[in-house]
Amino acid sequence: MAIDARIRELGNRHRDLDHLIQEELRHPATDTLKVKDLKRRKLRIKEEIQVLEAQA
């Protein structure tokens, strides 16, 4: 049960980061370093979700 809740929480954070990335990319003066950092954070969350799903 706790794993499922953590997966949902991480899924929400993953989705939020995706929205932030898309928003940043809409700006004409995109901060590429910020986008790169957001994508890196999103990937770490995805990897953590995969590990948790393997345990469930």
Secondary structure, 3 states (H helix, E strand, C coil): CHHHHHHHHHHHHHHHHHHHHHHHHHCCCCCHHHHHHHHHHHHHHHHHHHHHHHHC
